[in-house]
Amino acid sequence: MPLIGIAVGRYVGLRFGALAVYIGAIILVGIGVHTLRETLANDGDAGVLSLESVRGILLAGLGISTDEIAVGFPLGALGLPIVAVLAAIAVQAFFATVIGILTGRRIGTALGRRTSRIAGLAAGVAFLLLGSYLHVERIVVRTG
């Protein structure tokens, strides 16, 4: 799914140039704000989504795919090399999953919820900072 976002972002980047970078930065800031809002609002509670039904699996897949497309768009708009971006995403996803599984086995439920909340806050701040950086960088490049 990030590949679709990258392809759309690349097309928009080629078609609209600098405007695509601003749009990508705004999307990243929006993802950051949304992630922070959801993390703070959920208070560590798990949702009622069950992966034991077809409906639950489809909804989870749709949510993850939408996030990946949204993250891929700014990467494509920036004109980053597709193979390198996909490799970085794959490596990051692999290590994050392995670390999550190993850590989850060793900690209790209460600590797991706190850790999940910290991870959500860190992800939200990272997206927010990256989007802000891209926006400020574009303004500095344009004026400089």
N, C-alpha and C positions, 0 to 999 in steps of 0.2 A: 503493500500500500504506500510506503514512502515513495516508491518509484512513480506512482501516479501523481502524487503531490509534487515531486521533483519535475516531472514532465510538464505539468500544468504551470508550475512556477517558472520553468525555463522558457516556455512559450510566452508567458506574460512578460517575463524579463526581456526577451528579445523584441517583443512587440511594443512594450511601453517603457523600457529602459529604467531610468531612475525611479519612476513612479512605482515600479514593481518592488524595488527595494524598500520603499516606504510602506507599501502594503504588507510585505513580508515582515517588516519590523513591527507593524501594528498587530499582525496576527500573532507573533510571538509574545508581545506584551499582553494581548488578550488571553492567550493560553495561560500565561503566568498568573494573571489576575484571576482567571477562572479556577485554576488549580489551587491558588491560595484560598479563594472563597470557599471552594468545596472542602478543602482540608480543614479549615477553621469551622465551617458549619456542621460537618459530620461529627466532630468531637470524638473521632476515633471509632465510631460505631460502624459496623459492617452493614451494607445494604441488605435488602431482602431478595436480591437477585440470586436465583438458584441455577447452577450449571448442570443440574440433573434433568432439565427439560430442554427440548429443542428451542423453545422460545427464549429461554435464558441464555443458551449458547449463542443464538443469533444476535440477541441484544448485546451481549458482551463483545462479540466479534465486530459488530457495527460500531460500537463505542471505541474500540481499540483502532479500528481502521480509520475512523474519522479523525482521531488524534494523529495518526501517522500521516494522513494526507495533509492535515493542517501543518504539521512540522515539516513535511517535505516541501511544501510550497515555497517558504522563504529560502530554503537551501537551493532550490532550482532557480529562483529569481536572482539569487546572487551569482549564478553561473558556476557553482562549485562542481568539480569533477564527479560525475555520477558514481563511478566504480569506487572511488575513495570514500564518498559519503556512505554508500551502501555497506562497504566494508567496515567503516567506523560504527555505523548503527548496529551491524551484526555482532561485532566484537563487544560493544557496550552492552547489548541485550544479553549476550551469552554470559558475560561476567556478572552482570547485575542479577540475572536469574540464579546462577550458581551460588553467589553470595547470599541472596535472599533465601534460597532453600536451605543452605547450611546454617545460616543464622536462625532461621525459623525453627529448625529442629532443636536448637539449643536454648531458646528463650521461651518463656511462658506467654500466655495469652495477653496478660496486662502489658508486659514489656513489649510484646509484638505490636499492640495497638499504638503505644507511644512511639515505637520505631517507625511504624507506618506513617504516623502523623509528621514526624520529623522529616521523613523522606518526601512527603507531599509538600511540606513547607520549603524544603531545599529545592525541589523541582520547580515549584512556582517562582521562587526567587531567581533561580537560574534562567528560566524563560523570560522573566521580566527584565533582568539585567541584560541578557543577550539582545532582546528586542530594543531596549533603550540604547544600548551601545551601537547597534546598527543604525538607529535613527540619528543619533548624535554624530556618528562617524560620517554619515552621508551629508549632514549639514556642514561639517568641518571641511570635507572634501569639496563640496560645492562652493563654499566661500573662500577656500584657500587655493 
